[in-house]
Amino acid sequence: MRFVMVFIVAVFGQAAAAQTTPGCNPTQTAIARAALDDAKSLTIKAAAAVGDTGDYARWFGDYTPQNAEILRANLKAIATAIRTGAVVMQCQSSRDADCSAGEFAWVYPHEPYRVYLCPPFFTLPHLTSQRPQTQAGDLGTREGTLVHEISHFNPVARTHDHCYSRRECSAMAQRDPARAIENADSYQYFVEDVTYSARQPVAGKADR
């Protein structure tokens, strides 16, 4: 038991090491590093929240212990990747071909752990300022976007992009849980919802 506790503290209990941010200006560097550190903390909380819950069903369909264990392990792998300090966040120009269609970020799954950040990434809200069920909320958050991208790496979770958007991914979870458990957006939305968004008031919605 003592060994297990020491391992948990060693892997998750310390702040993420300083990350490198080539191509980023000082403001972008500060935003990116803060988002990455928050993504680590939120992913750890999300891993602890995996269970037979409404949040799980919304993004991964019918609950099974096997899929829950896959989800939990992949979330921990995302947090561990951040914790190593090996994540490189490289700022790109809107003139770059891979940022020309309004993308927020992208990666090469076989080249861990370099995340390319497009200019729209810096227009995304911080998780604590997101309001669910709004257009901004549907676009996601900086932290959630980093969770999405890091999940793609082969040594992490090898996720795919089977669907985009909350509407499409929630529908896919109900009809095909096997694809949901390997879908990057599903991880992003689960982390966002269980750690903040789902528990916040929605404007115009009556209290229960």
C-alpha positions as CSV (number, residue, x, y, z in Angstrom):
1,M,0.0,0.0,0.0
2,R,2.8,2.4,0.9
3,F,4.4,1.8,-2.5
4,V,1.2,2.5,-4.3
5,M,0.7,5.8,-2.4
6,V,4.2,6.9,-3.1
7,F,3.8,6.1,-6.8
8,I,0.6,8.1,-7.0
9,V,2.2,11.1,-5.4
10,A,5.3,10.8,-7.6
11,V,3.2,10.7,-10.8
12,F,0.3,12.9,-10.0
13,G,1.0,14.9,-6.9
14,Q,3.4,17.5,-8.2
15,A,3.0,20.4,-10.6
16,A,3.8,19.7,-14.3
17,A,7.3,20.5,-15.3
18,A,8.0,23.6,-17.4
19,Q,6.9,23.0,-21.0
20,T,8.6,24.4,-24.1
21,T,6.6,26.6,-26.4
22,P,8.5,27.3,-29.6
23,G,7.1,30.0,-31.9
24,C,4.9,31.4,-29.1
25,N,5.0,35.0,-27.9
26,P,5.1,35.6,-24.1
27,T,1.3,36.0,-23.9
28,Q,0.7,32.8,-25.8
29,T,3.3,31.0,-23.7
30,A,1.6,32.0,-20.5
31,I,-1.9,30.9,-21.8
32,A,-0.6,27.6,-23.2
33,R,1.3,26.6,-20.0
34,A,-1.6,27.5,-17.7
35,A,-4.0,25.5,-19.9
36,L,-1.8,22.5,-19.9
37,D,-1.3,22.5,-16.2
38,D,-5.0,22.8,-15.6
39,A,-5.6,20.0,-18.2
40,K,-3.5,17.7,-16.1
41,S,-5.3,18.5,-12.8
42,L,-8.7,18.2,-14.5
43,T,-7.9,14.9,-16.2
44,I,-6.8,13.4,-12.9
45,K,-10.2,14.5,-11.4
46,A,-12.0,13.1,-14.4
47,A,-10.2,9.7,-14.0
48,A,-11.4,9.5,-10.4
49,A,-15.0,10.3,-11.5
50,V,-15.3,7.4,-14.0
51,G,-18.3,5.3,-13.0
52,D,-21.8,4.3,-13.9
53,T,-23.0,7.9,-14.2
54,G,-24.9,10.2,-16.5
55,D,-21.7,11.9,-17.6
56,Y,-20.3,8.5,-18.5
57,A,-23.4,7.5,-20.4
58,R,-23.5,10.8,-22.3
59,W,-20.1,10.3,-23.8
60,F,-19.4,6.6,-23.7
61,G,-22.8,4.9,-23.9
62,D,-23.8,1.9,-21.8
63,Y,-21.5,1.4,-18.9
64,T,-19.3,-1.7,-18.7
65,P,-16.5,-2.3,-16.2
66,Q,-14.2,-3.1,-19.1
67,N,-14.8,0.2,-21.0
68,A,-14.6,2.1,-17.7
69,E,-11.2,0.7,-17.0
70,I,-10.0,1.6,-20.5
71,L,-11.3,5.2,-20.0
72,R,-9.7,5.5,-16.6
73,A,-6.4,4.2,-17.8
74,N,-6.3,6.5,-20.8
75,L,-7.2,9.5,-18.7
76,K,-4.3,8.7,-16.4
77,A,-2.0,8.3,-19.4
78,I,-2.9,11.8,-20.6
79,A,-2.1,13.2,-17.1
80,T,1.2,11.3,-17.0
81,A,2.2,12.5,-20.4
82,I,1.7,16.1,-19.2
83,R,3.4,15.4,-15.9
84,T,6.6,14.3,-17.6
85,G,7.2,17.8,-18.9
86,A,7.8,16.4,-22.4
87,V,4.8,18.1,-24.0
88,V,5.9,20.7,-26.6
89,M,3.3,23.3,-27.6
90,Q,4.3,24.9,-30.8
91,C,2.5,28.0,-32.0
92,Q,1.6,28.1,-35.7
93,S,0.6,30.9,-38.0
94,S,-2.8,31.1,-39.6
95,R,-0.8,30.9,-42.9
96,D,0.3,27.4,-42.1
97,A,-1.6,24.8,-44.2
98,D,-2.7,22.8,-41.2
99,C,-4.2,25.9,-39.5
100,S,-5.9,27.4,-42.6
101,A,-9.4,26.0,-42.0
102,G,-9.9,27.4,-38.5
103,E,-8.4,24.4,-36.6
104,F,-7.6,24.9,-32.9
105,A,-4.7,22.4,-32.7
106,W,-3.3,19.2,-34.2
107,V,-0.7,16.5,-33.7
108,Y,1.1,13.7,-35.4
109,P,0.1,10.7,-33.3
110,H,3.5,9.0,-33.9
111,E,5.5,12.1,-32.8
112,P,4.8,12.5,-29.1
113,Y,4.5,14.9,-27.4
114,R,4.4,17.9,-29.8
115,V,1.1,19.8,-30.0
116,Y,0.7,22.4,-32.7
117,L,-1.4,25.3,-31.6
118,C,-3.3,27.4,-34.2
119,P,-4.3,31.0,-33.6
120,P,-8.0,30.1,-32.8
121,F,-6.8,28.0,-29.8
122,F,-6.1,31.3,-28.0
123,T,-9.6,32.5,-28.5
124,L,-11.1,29.5,-26.8
125,P,-12.4,30.1,-23.2
126,H,-10.7,28.9,-20.1
127,L,-12.7,26.1,-18.6
128,T,-14.0,28.1,-15.6
129,S,-15.4,30.7,-17.9
130,Q,-17.3,28.3,-20.2
131,R,-21.0,28.2,-20.2
132,P,-22.5,24.9,-21.4
133,Q,-25.3,24.8,-24.0
134,T,-23.9,27.9,-25.7
135,Q,-22.1,28.2,-29.0
136,A,-18.8,29.0,-27.1
137,G,-19.4,25.9,-24.9
138,D,-19.9,23.7,-28.0
139,L,-16.5,24.8,-29.3
140,G,-14.8,23.5,-26.1
141,T,-12.1,25.0,-24.0
142,R,-8.3,25.3,-24.1
143,E,-7.9,22.6,-21.5
144,G,-10.3,20.3,-23.2
145,T,-8.6,20.8,-26.6
146,L,-5.2,19.8,-25.1
147,V,-6.8,16.7,-23.6
148,H,-8.2,15.9,-27.0
149,E,-4.9,16.3,-28.8
150,I,-2.7,14.5,-26.2
151,S,-5.1,11.5,-26.2
152,H,-4.2,11.0,-29.9
153,F,-0.5,10.1,-29.2
154,N,0.4,6.5,-29.7
155,P,2.0,6.1,-26.3
156,V,-1.0,7.7,-24.6
157,A,-4.5,6.5,-25.8
158,R,-4.3,6.2,-29.6
159,T,-7.6,7.9,-30.0
160,H,-9.2,8.7,-33.3
161,D,-11.6,11.4,-34.7
162,H,-14.7,9.3,-35.2
163,C,-16.9,12.4,-34.6
164,Y,-16.8,16.1,-33.9
165,S,-19.2,18.2,-31.8
166,R,-21.2,17.5,-28.7
167,R,-24.3,16.6,-30.6
168,E,-22.6,14.1,-32.9
169,C,-20.4,12.5,-30.3
170,S,-23.3,12.1,-27.8
171,A,-25.4,10.4,-30.5
172,M,-22.5,8.1,-31.4
173,A,-22.0,7.0,-27.8
174,Q,-25.6,5.7,-27.7
175,R,-25.3,3.7,-30.9
176,D,-21.6,2.6,-30.8
177,P,-19.9,2.7,-27.4
178,A,-16.9,0.8,-28.8
179,R,-16.1,3.7,-31.1
180,A,-16.8,6.3,-28.4
181,I,-14.2,4.8,-26.1
182,E,-11.6,5.4,-28.8
183,N,-12.8,8.9,-29.8
184,A,-10.8,12.0,-28.8
185,D,-13.7,14.4,-28.6
186,S,-15.5,12.1,-26.2
187,Y,-12.5,12.3,-23.8
188,Q,-12.5,16.1,-24.1
189,Y,-16.2,16.5,-23.4
190,F,-16.1,14.0,-20.5
191,V,-13.3,15.9,-18.8
192,E,-15.0,19.2,-19.4
193,D,-18.3,18.0,-18.0
194,V,-17.3,16.1,-15.0
195,T,-14.9,18.7,-13.8
196,Y,-16.8,21.9,-14.4
197,S,-19.4,22.5,-17.1
198,A,-22.2,20.1,-16.1
199,R,-22.3,21.6,-12.6
200,Q,-22.7,25.2,-13.6
201,P,-25.9,27.1,-14.0
202,V,-27.2,27.7,-17.5
203,A,-28.7,31.1,-18.3
204,G,-32.5,30.9,-18.7
205,K,-32.7,27.4,-17.2
206,A,-34.9,27.1,-14.1
207,D,-33.4,25.6,-11.0
208,R,-34.6,22.2,-9.9
